[in-house]
Amino acid sequence: MKTATWDYSRAAILTTINLPGTLVSSEGQGPTGDIAADEGLGATFDFFEQIFDRNLIDNSEMLLTATVHFGKDYNNAFRNSVQMFFGDGDGQIFNRFTIALDVIGHELAHGVTEDESRL
């Protein structure tokens, strides 16, 4: 399994103790019906592999983990040295941060930079 997507909004109590959330998608699984979980993580992995000849963050099949639906109306995406997090936006200024592959690629690149520079 190269990718795993977790849904934070399905946690019974929304605290950091419940991270990464409930597993909703993993490599090779068909669509989940949750557009945020289905839309971009795999395509971004494919891009890094095909264009940069890069096998995920550590170039050694490290599991790529993402949490979607992070926070309520959360207007950002980030990586915390372990995984990526994507908010759904507030629906007014920002939309789901999983819509744009460049946002997912940006967060993945943070991981590559961290791994390569040993930060």
PASEBA-1860 file (N, C-alpha, C; in nm, 3 decimals):
! residues 119
1> MKTATWDY> 0.085/-0.118/0.000/0.000/0.000/0.000/0.089/0.124/0.000 ~ 0.072/0.209/-0.100/0.152/0.330/-0.110/0.080/0.453/-0.059 ~ -0.052/0.454/-0.067/-0.128/0.570/-0.018/-0.239/0.524/0.075 ~ -0.270/0.608/0.171/-0.382/0.585/0.261/-0.446/0.720/0.290 ~ -0.578/0.725/0.283/-0.650/0.850/0.310/-0.743/0.826/0.427 ~ -0.741/0.920/0.518/-0.818/0.912/0.642/-0.917/1.028/0.645 ~ -1.032/1.006/0.707/-1.135/1.108/0.719/-1.144/1.152/0.864 ~ -1.102/1.274/0.890/-1.102/1.326/1.026/-1.243/1.357/1.075
9> SRAAILTT> -1.333/1.393/0.985/-1.468/1.431/1.027/-1.548/1.313/1.080 ~ -1.503/1.192/1.054/-1.576/1.074/1.102/-1.536/1.032/1.242 ~ -1.438/1.099/1.299/-1.397/1.068/1.436/-1.510/1.107/1.531 ~ -1.529/1.028/1.635/-1.636/1.054/1.730/-1.618/1.188/1.800 ~ -1.496/1.217/1.841/-1.464/1.344/1.905/-1.347/1.402/1.827 ~ -1.362/1.526/1.780/-1.259/1.586/1.696/-1.149/1.648/1.781 ~ -1.051/1.565/1.815/-0.933/1.611/1.886/-0.812/1.552/1.815 ~ -0.696/1.606/1.843/-0.575/1.553/1.779/-0.545/1.411/1.824
17> INLPGTLV> -0.605/1.368/1.932/-0.586/1.230/1.979/-0.642/1.132/1.876 ~ -0.744/1.172/1.802/-0.809/1.085/1.704/-0.744/1.087/1.566 ~ -0.632/1.154/1.553/-0.565/1.158/1.423/-0.500/1.023/1.394 ~ -0.497/0.976/1.273/-0.529/1.052/1.153/-0.676/1.054/1.118 ~ -0.761/0.978/1.188/-0.904/0.972/1.156/-0.944/0.830/1.124 ~ -1.046/0.812/1.043/-1.096/0.681/1.002/-1.046/0.651/0.861 ~ -0.984/0.535/0.842/-0.933/0.498/0.710/-1.049/0.485/0.613 ~ -1.042/0.560/0.501/-1.149/0.555/0.402/-1.099/0.509/0.266
25> SSEGQGPT> -0.968/0.512/0.243/-0.916/0.475/0.112/-0.773/0.428/0.125 ~ -0.738/0.326/0.047/-0.600/0.281/0.040/-0.569/0.240/-0.103 ~ -0.442/0.228/-0.134/-0.395/0.200/-0.269/-0.466/0.079/-0.329 ~ -0.513/0.094/-0.452/-0.578/-0.016/-0.523/-0.727/-0.028/-0.497 ~ -0.777/0.044/-0.400/-0.919/0.042/-0.368/-0.993/0.130/-0.469 ~ -1.113/0.093/-0.501/-1.194/0.174/-0.591/-1.240/0.302/-0.523 ~ -1.316/0.383/-0.596/-1.367/0.508/-0.539/-1.447/0.486/-0.413 ~ -1.432/0.577/-0.318/-1.501/0.565/-0.190/-1.636/0.636/-0.189
33> GDIAADEG> -1.657/0.725/-0.286/-1.777/0.808/-0.286/-1.754/0.940/-0.215 ~ -1.639/0.954/-0.150/-1.602/1.079/-0.085/-1.504/1.149/-0.178 ~ -1.550/1.255/-0.243/-1.468/1.320/-0.345/-1.334/1.369/-0.291 ~ -1.332/1.416/-0.168/-1.207/1.465/-0.109/-1.105/1.352/-0.095 ~ -1.152/1.233/-0.066/-1.063/1.118/-0.051/-1.021/1.061/-0.186 ~ -1.107/1.079/-0.287/-1.082/1.015/-0.417/-1.008/1.102/-0.517 ~ -1.006/1.234/-0.498/-0.970/1.318/-0.611/-0.824/1.340/-0.645 ~ -0.730/1.337/-0.555/-0.600/1.381/-0.601/-0.474/1.314/-0.548
41> LGATFDFF> -0.482/1.242/-0.439/-0.361/1.187/-0.379/-0.291/1.090/-0.474 ~ -0.365/0.998/-0.531/-0.306/0.901/-0.623/-0.249/0.965/-0.748 ~ -0.319/1.064/-0.802/-0.271/1.133/-0.922/-0.142/1.209/-0.892 ~ -0.131/1.266/-0.774/-0.010/1.338/-0.737/0.106/1.241/-0.720 ~ 0.080/1.127/-0.659/0.183/1.023/-0.647/0.231/0.982/-0.786 ~ 0.138/0.958/-0.878/0.174/0.918/-1.014/0.260/1.025/-1.081 ~ 0.227/1.151/-1.061/0.305/1.261/-1.118/0.449/1.258/-1.067 ~ 0.465/1.248/-0.935/0.599/1.245/-0.878/0.678/1.124/-0.930
49> EQIFDRNL> 0.611/1.011/-0.946/0.679/0.890/-0.993/0.715/0.902/-1.142 ~ 0.623/0.947/-1.224/0.645/0.951/-1.369/0.733/1.068/-1.413 ~ 0.717/1.184/-1.355/0.790/1.302/-1.399/0.925/1.315/-1.328 ~ 0.926/1.291/-1.197/1.049/1.310/-1.120/1.121/1.179/-1.089 ~ 1.062/1.065/-1.130/1.118/0.934/-1.098/1.141/0.921/-0.948 ~ 1.041/0.969/-0.873/1.049/0.974/-0.727/0.946/0.880/-0.668 ~ 0.989/0.789/-0.582/0.900/0.696/-0.516/0.861/0.752/-0.379 ~ 0.765/0.839/-0.383/0.712/0.905/-0.265/0.816/0.991/-0.194
57> IDNSEMLL> 0.791/1.023/-0.070/0.872/1.121/0.001/1.016/1.076/0.019 ~ 1.035/0.953/0.067/1.170/0.906/0.097/1.234/0.831/-0.019 ~ 1.166/0.826/-0.133/1.212/0.755/-0.252/1.232/0.606/-0.224 ~ 1.157/0.555/-0.126/1.171/0.415/-0.086/1.039/0.356/-0.040 ~ 0.931/0.391/-0.107/0.799/0.335/-0.081/0.742/0.367/0.057 ~ 0.778/0.480/0.113/0.717/0.525/0.237/0.566/0.543/0.215 ~ 0.486/0.504/0.310/0.342/0.520/0.300/0.307/0.668/0.294 ~ 0.229/0.706/0.195/0.183/0.844/0.180/0.047/0.854/0.249
65> TATVHFGK> 0.043/0.925/0.360/-0.078/0.934/0.441/-0.135/1.074/0.435 ~ -0.266/1.082/0.418/-0.333/1.212/0.414/-0.462/1.204/0.496 ~ -0.492/1.312/0.563/-0.618/1.326/0.634/-0.699/1.433/0.562 ~ -0.821/1.399/0.523/-0.912/1.495/0.459/-1.019/1.538/0.559 ~ -1.089/1.644/0.527/-1.194/1.700/0.614/-1.136/1.741/0.749 ~ -1.013/1.792/0.748/-0.948/1.831/0.872/-1.009/1.961/0.923 ~ -1.050/1.960/1.049/-1.106/2.079/1.112/-1.241/2.118/1.053 ~ -1.303/2.215/1.113/-1.431/2.265/1.063/-1.404/2.392/0.984
73> DYNNAFRN> -1.443/2.391/0.857/-1.419/2.506/0.768/-1.271/2.546/0.767 ~ -1.183/2.447/0.777/-1.039/2.474/0.785/-0.986/2.523/0.650 ~ -0.926/2.640/0.650/-0.882/2.707/0.528/-0.732/2.686/0.502 ~ -0.688/2.563/0.498/-0.548/2.540/0.471/-0.521/2.392/0.448 ~ -0.396/2.365/0.409/-0.342/2.230/0.399/-0.201/2.238/0.456 ~ -0.154/2.129/0.517/-0.019/2.131/0.573/0.033/1.989/0.589 ~ 0.162/1.980/0.614/0.229/1.853/0.644/0.298/1.869/0.779 ~ 0.288/1.766/0.863/0.344/1.776/0.998/0.462/1.682/1.022
81> SVQMFFGD> 0.536/1.648/0.920/0.651/1.556/0.924/0.608/1.410/0.924 ~ 0.481/1.381/0.938/0.432/1.244/0.937/0.332/1.223/0.824 ~ 0.246/1.319/0.804/0.140/1.306/0.705/0.094/1.442/0.658 ~ 0.003/1.441/0.559/-0.055/1.564/0.507/-0.198/1.578/0.558 ~ -0.241/1.703/0.573/-0.375/1.735/0.619/-0.438/1.833/0.521 ~ -0.568/1.812/0.493/-0.638/1.898/0.399/-0.772/1.939/0.457 ~ -0.792/2.070/0.471/-0.920/2.122/0.515/-1.017/2.130/0.399 ~ -1.144/2.149/0.431/-1.248/2.162/0.329/-1.273/2.306/0.290
89> GDGQIFNR> -1.206/2.400/0.355/-1.231/2.540/0.328/-1.362/2.585/0.390 ~ -1.385/2.714/0.384/-1.507/2.770/0.443/-1.622/2.779/0.344 ~ -1.596/2.744/0.216/-1.701/2.749/0.114/-1.728/2.889/0.062 ~ -1.663/2.989/0.119/-1.682/3.126/0.074/-1.555/3.177/0.004 ~ -1.446/3.171/0.076/-1.318/3.214/0.018/-1.241/3.093/-0.034 ~ -1.243/2.985/0.040/-1.169/2.865/0.002/-1.262/2.746/-0.013 ~ -1.226/2.657/-0.106/-1.296/2.531/-0.127/-1.206/2.418/-0.078 ~ -1.244/2.294/-0.101/-1.162/2.180/-0.061/-1.019/2.196/-0.111
97> FTIALDVI> -0.924/2.172/-0.026/-0.784/2.184/-0.065/-0.734/2.061/-0.140 ~ -0.819/1.960/-0.153/-0.783/1.842/-0.233/-0.820/1.860/-0.379 ~ -0.889/1.968/-0.413/-0.930/1.992/-0.551/-0.808/2.018/-0.639 ~ -0.715/2.097/-0.589/-0.601/2.141/-0.669/-0.481/2.049/-0.650 ~ -0.439/1.984/-0.756/-0.324/1.895/-0.747/-0.198/1.970/-0.708 ~ -0.190/2.098/-0.742/-0.070/2.173/-0.703/-0.061/2.191/-0.552 ~ -0.174/2.196/-0.484/-0.172/2.205/-0.337/-0.122/2.072/-0.279 ~ -0.172/1.961/-0.330/-0.126/1.830/-0.282/0.022/1.814/-0.313
105> GHELAHGV> 0.063/1.850/-0.434/0.204/1.841/-0.472/0.292/1.930/-0.385 ~ 0.242/2.047/-0.351/0.316/2.140/-0.265/0.342/2.076/-0.129 ~ 0.239/2.016/-0.070/0.255/1.952/0.061/0.347/1.830/0.052 ~ 0.335/1.754/-0.056/0.424/1.640/-0.077/0.569/1.688/-0.091 ~ 0.589/1.799/-0.160/0.724/1.853/-0.177/0.785/1.897/-0.044 ~ 0.704/1.941/0.050/0.756/1.971/0.185/0.819/1.845/0.244 ~ 0.753/1.732/0.226/0.806/1.606/0.278/0.935/1.566/0.210 ~ 0.943/1.584/0.078/1.065/1.552/0.004/1.179/1.641/0.053
113> TEDESRL> 1.153/1.770/0.068/1.256/1.863/0.116/1.304/1.822/0.254 ~ 1.210/1.790/0.342/1.245/1.749/0.478/1.330/1.623/0.477 ~ 1.292/1.525/0.394/1.365/1.399/0.388/1.504/1.418/0.329 ~ 1.513/1.490/0.219/1.642/1.506/0.150/1.739/1.593/0.227 ~ 1.688/1.694/0.298/1.777/1.785/0.371/1.801/1.739/0.514 ~ 1.731/1.633/0.553/1.742/1.578/0.689/1.704/1.680/0.796 ~ 1.604/1.763/0.764/1.557/1.862/0.862/1.480/1.797/0.974
END
